[in-house]
């Protein structure tokens, strides 16, 4: 189908833009990873040891973000990209280490590190500095061995010691990030608070959690989330027993989408084509019934082709102007074409007026169906009922046995 082909071409164009800018971003972290040595004796009494890793999530995670959208073009197609300014802050507590079945003397404090998940590293615009307590360190590219939750991101060794088990540590960092179409976060804090704002006024909130409150107007949107550790299916601290899939399933965020998808609307219009053509032919058949004019099958065929051209015009025009204007121009062209053809082919001048009026009503009915997706079934059902009722009422006194269908179809 032509609509599917054009939609696929648009998708390829969008992928071409985003692949060079940066794709959808998923931000996760920070996570503290602490390695430790686990020792045991085998059946022969020989001491064995292995390095394992403890993952510690923050007690609080506060996210403040501003998304600055931009529309990029490739030919007639467009993609939404953005630059995001993100501030993350909160604190870590290591008291739960004392409740784990771990010898604290076996913790390798000097090898502990903090990591952040950034799904597309090409989007990082500047170096990321981590304020860890009173110190400041720069993140390094890549995830260090020991954190198997993240496929890509940044990490850095941090100064930890035994005294941190009882004392909490504050952290803060700023990320200047590029992305496209969507921005998501992982609620890794025991309490995760997120606030996003943007000038984009067509957001779609998705993921595992919707915002507790949001505001959308012509100036953009703002949204606030609050997620507790009780809302997720993984703890605040663990040793190699939580899968990456489980963590990623808790992501939440926002999509920056174009409010009108011309290909979706055109596809919906095509789905009504059989009904629309059938109703138009019904109008011409009734014209034959109530007049002495006969419409030849070739004339039916030409009218049917004209109706089909409407969908081609709609698709072509909607790629260059907004869908409403494209629909108006396409329907107006077809109504004028069929009206002029009927005016030349039939003798009575009133018939073209009836034809134009009925086509206008049908195109208006179809446009209402396309613009009311949630109520399309209800509106369509009621509309068809009223049309059939009108036809039955109009033809209630027609003696169908006296109609010469053979002459009608000559």
C-alpha positions in Angstrom: 0.0 0.0 0.0 1.2 3.5 -0.9 0.5 4.8 2.6 2.6 2.1 4.3 5.4 2.8 1.8 5.4 6.5 2.6 5.2 5.8 6.3 8.2 3.5 6.1 10.2 6.2 4.2 9.4 8.7 6.9 10.5 6.2 9.5 13.8 5.8 7.7 14.3 9.5 7.5 13.7 9.9 11.2 16.1 7.1 12.0 18.7 8.9 9.8 18.3 12.1 11.7 18.3 10.5 15.2 21.2 8.2 14.4 23.4 11.2 13.8 22.1 13.3 16.6 21.4 10.9 19.5 18.6 8.3 20.0 16.1 8.0 22.9 17.9 8.4 26.3 17.4 6.3 29.4 19.1 7.8 32.5 19.8 5.5 35.4 21.7 6.0 38.6 23.8 6.8 40.4 24.6 3.3 41.7 27.4 2.5 44.1 29.2 -0.9 43.5 31.4 -2.3 46.2 33.4 -5.4 45.6 34.2 -7.9 48.4 36.0 -11.1 48.7 34.0 -14.2 49.7 36.1 -17.1 51.0 35.2 -20.7 51.9 36.8 -24.1 52.3 36.2 -26.9 49.8 35.7 -30.5 50.7 39.5 -31.0 50.9 39.9 -28.1 53.3 41.5 -25.8 50.8 40.6 -22.2 51.1 38.9 -20.7 48.0 37.9 -17.1 47.3 35.9 -15.2 44.7 35.2 -11.5 44.1 31.5 -10.5 44.3 29.8 -7.2 44.0 27.3 -5.4 46.2 25.0 -2.9 44.5 23.8 0.0 46.7 21.1 2.3 45.5 20.6 5.9 46.8 18.3 6.7 49.7 17.0 9.7 47.8 17.2 10.6 44.1 16.0 14.1 43.1 15.9 14.9 39.4 15.3 18.4 38.0 15.3 18.6 34.2 14.6 21.0 31.4 14.0 19.6 27.9 14.7 22.0 25.0 13.1 20.5 21.9 14.1 21.2 18.3 12.6 20.0 15.0 15.1 18.7 12.4 14.2 18.0 8.8 15.3 15.6 6.1 13.4 16.5 2.9 9.7 16.7 3.8 10.1 14.6 6.9 10.8 15.9 10.4 12.0 14.4 13.7 11.9 15.9 17.2 15.3 16.1 18.9 16.2 17.8 22.2 18.9 19.0 24.5 18.3 18.2 28.2 19.8 19.9 31.2 19.5 17.5 34.1 20.5 18.0 37.8 20.6 14.9 40.0 21.1 15.0 43.7 20.5 13.0 46.9 22.3 10.9 49.4 23.5 7.3 50.0 23.3 5.3 53.2 25.4 2.2 53.8 23.9 1.1 57.1 22.2 -1.9 55.6 25.6 -3.4 54.9 25.7 -4.3 58.6 22.5 -6.4 58.2 23.9 -8.5 55.3 25.6 -11.8 55.8 28.9 -10.3 54.8 32.2 -9.8 56.6 32.7 -6.1 56.4 36.5 -6.6 56.7 36.3 -8.3 53.3 34.9 -5.2 51.5 37.3 -3.7 49.0 36.6 -0.1 49.8 39.3 1.3 47.6 37.7 -0.4 44.5 34.2 1.0 45.0 32.8 3.0 42.2 29.7 5.0 41.1 28.1 4.4 37.7 25.4 6.1 35.7 23.4 4.5 32.8 23.3 6.7 29.7 21.8 4.7 26.9 23.4 6.7 24.0 26.8 8.1 24.9 26.9 10.2 21.8 24.4 12.6 23.5 26.9 13.7 26.2 27.7 17.3 25.5 30.3 18.0 28.3 32.2 16.3 31.0 30.1 15.2 34.0 31.4 16.0 37.4 30.3 14.1 40.5 30.2 16.0 43.8 30.7 13.2 46.4 30.5 14.6 49.9 33.1 17.4 50.0 35.0 16.1 47.0 34.5 16.4 43.3 35.6 13.9 40.7 35.1 13.5 36.9 33.2 10.5 35.5 35.1 8.3 33.0 33.5 6.6 29.9 32.3 3.1 30.3 30.8 0.9 33.0 33.4 -0.7 35.2 33.4 -4.5 35.8 31.0 -5.4 38.6 27.9 -3.5 37.5 26.1 -5.7 34.9 22.8 -3.7 35.0 23.9 -1.1 32.5 25.1 -1.7 28.9 26.5 1.8 28.5 27.3 4.8 30.6 29.9 6.5 32.8 31.6 5.5 36.0 34.2 6.7 38.5 36.0 5.3 41.6 35.0 7.0 44.8 36.6 7.5 48.2 34.9 5.1 50.6 35.9 3.8 53.9 34.6 1.7 56.8 33.4 4.9 58.5 30.8 5.3 55.6 28.9 2.4 56.9 27.4 4.5 59.7 27.6 7.9 57.9 25.5 9.0 54.9 27.1 10.7 51.9 25.5 13.4 49.7 26.0 13.5 46.0 25.1 15.9 43.1 25.8 16.0 39.4 24.8 17.8 36.3 24.3 16.3 32.8 24.1 18.2 29.6 22.6 15.7 27.2 21.3 15.3 23.7 18.5 12.9 22.7 15.6 12.4 20.4 11.9 11.8 20.8 11.9 10.4 24.4 13.6 10.8 27.7 13.3 8.2 30.5 14.6 7.6 34.0 15.1 4.7 36.3 13.6 5.2 39.8 16.6 3.9 41.7 16.1 6.0 44.9 14.3 4.7 47.9 12.4 7.8 47.2 12.7 9.2 43.7 11.4 12.6 42.9 11.5 13.9 39.4 10.4 17.2 37.8 10.6 17.8 34.1 9.6 20.9 32.1 9.7 21.8 28.5 8.4 24.2 25.9 7.0 21.2 23.9 3.2 21.2 24.3 2.4 17.7 23.0 4.0 15.3 25.5 3.0 11.7 26.1 3.9 10.4 29.5 4.6 6.7 29.5 6.6 3.9 31.3 5.8 2.2 34.5 4.8 5.3 36.3 2.7 8.3 35.3 3.3 11.8 36.9 1.4 12.6 40.0 0.6 16.0 38.6 1.3 17.7 35.3 0.3 20.8 33.4 0.1 21.2 29.7 -0.6 24.4 27.8 0.5 26.4 24.7 3.8 27.3 26.5 4.8 23.7 27.1 4.5 21.2 30.0 5.7 20.4 33.4 5.3 17.1 35.3 6.2 15.7 38.7 6.8 12.1 39.6 7.3 10.4 43.0 8.2 6.8 43.1 9.0 4.7 46.2 11.1 1.6 46.5 7.9 -0.2 47.4 6.6 0.5 43.9 9.4 -1.5 42.3 10.3 -5.1 42.3 13.9 -4.9 43.5 15.5 -3.8 46.8 17.9 -1.0 47.7 20.9 -3.2 48.2 21.7 -6.7 46.8 24.5 -9.0 45.8 24.2 -10.3 42.2 20.6 -11.3 42.3 18.7 -8.6 40.4 18.4 -8.8 36.6 18.9 -5.9 34.2 15.4 -6.6 32.7 13.8 -6.2 36.2 15.5 -2.8 36.7 14.7 -1.5 33.2 11.0 -2.5 33.5 10.6 0.3 36.1 11.6 3.2 33.7 9.3 6.2 33.4 9.5 9.4 31.3 8.0 11.4 28.5 7.7 11.1 24.7 7.9 14.3 22.5 5.6 13.3 19.7 4.0 15.1 16.8 0.3 15.5 17.5 -0.9 14.6 14.0 0.4 11.5 12.3 -0.8 12.0 8.7 -0.1 8.4 7.7 -2.2 7.0 10.6 -5.1 9.4 9.7 -4.8 8.6 6.0 -4.8 4.9 6.8 -8.0 5.3 8.8 -9.6 7.2 6.0 -8.7 4.4 3.5 -10.4 1.9 5.9 -13.7 3.8 5.4 -13.3 3.8 1.6 -15.6 0.8 0.8 -18.4 2.4 3.0 -17.8 5.8 1.4 -17.9 4.6 -2.2 -20.9 2.4 -1.4 -22.8 5.4 0.0 -21.9 7.5 -3.0 -23.1 4.8 -5.4 -26.3 4.6 -3.4 -26.9 8.3 -3.9 -26.5 7.9 -7.7 -28.7 4.8 -7.7 -31.5 6.8 -5.9 -31.0 9.5 -8.6 -31.8 6.9 -11.2 -34.8 5.7 -9.3 -36.4 9.1 -8.9 -35.5 10.5 -12.3 -35.6 9.4 -15.9 -31.9 9.7 -16.3 -29.9 6.4 -16.5 -26.3 6.2 -15.4 -24.1 3.8 -17.5 -21.8 1.4 -15.7 -18.8 3.2 -17.3 -20.0 6.4 -15.6 -20.2 4.5 -12.3 -16.6 3.4 -12.9 -15.3 6.9 -13.6 -17.0 8.2 -10.5 -15.5 5.4 -8.5 -12.0 6.2 -9.8 -12.6 9.9 -8.9 -13.5 8.8 -5.4 -10.3 6.7 -5.1 -8.1 9.6 -6.4 -9.3 11.6 -3.3 -7.2 9.3 -1.0 -4.1 9.8 -3.3 -4.6 13.6 -3.2 -5.1 13.5 0.6 -1.8 11.6 1.1 0.2 13.8 -1.3 -1.1 17.1 0.1 -0.9 16.2 3.8 2.9 15.7 3.4 3.2 19.4 2.6 0.4 21.1 4.5 -1.5 20.3 7.7 -4.0 17.5 7.5 -7.2 19.6 7.8 -6.2 21.8 4.9 -5.1 18.8 2.8 -8.5 17.1 3.5 -10.4 20.2 2.5 -8.5 20.7 -0.8 -8.7 17.0 -1.7 -12.4 16.7 -1.0 -13.2 20.0 -2.7 -11.3 18.9 -5.8 -13.2 15.6 -6.0 -16.6 17.2 -5.3 -16.1 19.8 -8.0 -14.9 17.2 -10.5 -17.8 14.8 -9.9 -20.3 17.7 -9.8 -19.0 19.1 -13.2 -19.1 15.6 -14.7 -22.6 14.9 -13.6 -23.7 18.3 -14.8 -22.4 17.5 -18.3 -23.6 13.9 -18.4 -27.1 14.4 -17.1 -29.8 16.7 -18.4 -31.5 17.9 -15.2 -29.6 20.8 -13.5 -31.0 19.9 -10.0 -29.2 16.5 -10.0 -25.6 18.0 -9.9 -26.7 20.2 -7.0 -28.1 17.1 -5.1 -24.9 15.2 -5.9 -22.6 18.0 -4.7 -24.7 18.4 -1.5 -24.7 14.7 -0.7 -20.9 14.4 -1.4 -20.3 17.4 0.9 -22.3 15.7 3.7 -20.4 12.4 3.2 -17.0 14.1 3.2 -17.9 16.1 6.3 -19.1 12.9 8.0 -15.8 11.1 7.1 -13.8 14.0 8.5 -15.7 13.9 11.8 -14.9 10.2 12.1 -11.2 10.8 11.5 -11.0 13.6 14.1 -12.9 11.7 16.8 -10.9 8.5 17.2 -12.3 7.7 20.7 -15.9 8.1 19.5 -15.5 6.9 15.9 -17.5 3.7 16.4 -20.3 5.5 18.1 -20.5 8.4 15.5 -20.1 6.0 12.6 -22.8 3.6 13.9 -25.3 6.5 14.6 -24.5 8.1 11.2 -25.0 4.9 9.2 -28.3 4.3 11.1 -29.5 7.8 10.2 -28.4 7.3 6.5 -30.2 4.0 6.2 -33.3 5.4 7.9 -33.3 8.4 5.5 -33.0 6.0 2.5 -35.8 3.8 3.8 -38.0 6.8 4.4 -37.3 8.4 1.0 -38.0 5.1 -0.8 -41.0 4.0 1.3 -43.5 4.5 -1.6 -41.3 3.2 -4.4 -42.7 0.1 -6.1 -39.5 -1.8 -6.8 -41.2 -4.3 -9.0 -42.0 -1.6 -11.5 -38.4 -0.4 -11.8 -36.7 -1.6 -15.0 -33.3 -2.5 -13.6 -32.1 -3.7 -17.1 -32.7 -0.3 -18.5 -31.2 1.3 -15.4 -27.9 -0.6 -15.9 -27.7 -0.1 -19.7 
